[in-house]
Amino acid sequence: MRIYTYSEARNRLAEVLEESKREEVLIRRRRGDVFRVVPRLPKGSSPFAVPGVGTGVTRRELLAAIRESRRRPRRSRPA
C-alpha cells in the first residue's frame, strides 16, 4: 500500500492511477482526510476475467489426468 500526500498525488496523477491498478493507493490531505484510489472495471467486463497461470502442462496431459482421476474408485467418507 502506498500513501501519497495531496500535492504528490496531484503532481504525479498518471503514475498514481497506474499504481492503483496494482496495489492500494491512499491520498492524505493536510487536515488528515484520507481517500482511497480504486480503479473502476470497464462496463461489460467480468470480475472473473483473470489472467491464466502458466503451468507448463499441455492440454493433452491435463485431459489425461482428468480422465485418470475419474476412473479411480471413490473412497467412502467416514461418518
C-alpha positions as CSV (number, residue, x, y, z in Angstrom):
1,M,0.0,0.0,0.0
2,R,1.3,3.4,-0.9
3,I,0.3,6.7,0.7
4,Y,0.7,10.0,-1.2
5,T,0.2,13.5,0.1
6,Y,-2.4,15.5,-1.9
7,S,0.4,17.6,-3.5
8,E,2.4,14.5,-4.5
9,A,-0.7,12.8,-6.0
10,R,-1.6,16.0,-7.9
11,N,1.9,16.3,-9.4
12,R,2.1,12.5,-10.3
13,L,-1.5,11.8,-11.1
14,A,-0.9,9.4,-14.0
15,E,1.6,7.4,-12.0
16,V,-0.8,7.2,-9.0
17,L,-3.6,6.0,-11.2
18,E,-1.4,3.3,-12.8
19,E,-0.1,2.2,-9.4
20,S,-3.7,1.9,-8.2
21,K,-4.2,-0.9,-10.7
22,R,-1.5,-3.0,-8.9
23,E,-2.0,-2.1,-5.3
24,E,-4.0,0.0,-2.9
25,V,-3.2,3.7,-3.1
26,L,-4.2,6.3,-0.4
27,I,-4.1,10.1,-0.7
28,R,-3.8,12.0,2.6
29,R,-4.8,15.7,2.9
30,R,-3.1,18.1,5.3
31,R,-6.2,18.1,7.5
32,G,-5.9,14.3,7.9
33,D,-8.6,13.2,5.5
34,V,-7.7,10.0,3.7
35,F,-9.0,8.9,0.3
36,R,-8.5,5.5,-1.4
37,V,-8.0,5.4,-5.2
38,V,-9.8,2.4,-6.7
39,P,-9.9,1.7,-10.5
40,R,-13.3,1.0,-11.9
41,L,-13.9,-2.0,-14.1
42,P,-14.8,-1.2,-17.7
43,K,-18.5,-1.9,-18.3
44,G,-19.2,-5.4,-19.5
45,S,-16.1,-6.9,-18.1
46,S,-16.4,-9.8,-15.7
47,P,-14.8,-9.9,-12.3
48,F,-14.0,-13.5,-13.1
49,A,-11.9,-12.4,-16.2
50,V,-8.5,-13.1,-14.7
51,P,-5.2,-13.9,-16.5
52,G,-4.3,-17.5,-16.7
53,V,-1.5,-19.2,-14.8
54,G,1.4,-20.8,-16.8
55,T,1.9,-24.4,-15.6
56,G,3.8,-25.9,-18.5
57,V,1.2,-28.7,-18.7
58,T,-0.1,-29.4,-22.2
59,R,-3.8,-29.7,-22.9
60,R,-3.4,-33.4,-23.7
61,E,-1.6,-34.0,-20.3
62,L,-4.3,-32.2,-18.4
63,L,-7.2,-34.1,-20.1
64,A,-5.4,-37.4,-19.4
65,A,-5.0,-36.5,-15.7
66,I,-8.8,-35.7,-15.5
67,R,-9.8,-38.9,-17.2
68,E,-7.5,-40.9,-14.9
69,S,-8.9,-39.3,-11.8
70,R,-12.4,-40.1,-12.9
71,R,-11.5,-43.8,-13.4
72,R,-10.3,-44.2,-9.8
73,P,-12.7,-45.7,-7.3
74,R,-14.1,-43.2,-4.9
75,R,-13.3,-43.6,-1.2
76,S,-16.3,-43.6,1.2
77,R,-16.3,-40.7,3.7
78,P,-16.1,-41.5,7.4
79,A,-19.3,-40.9,9.3
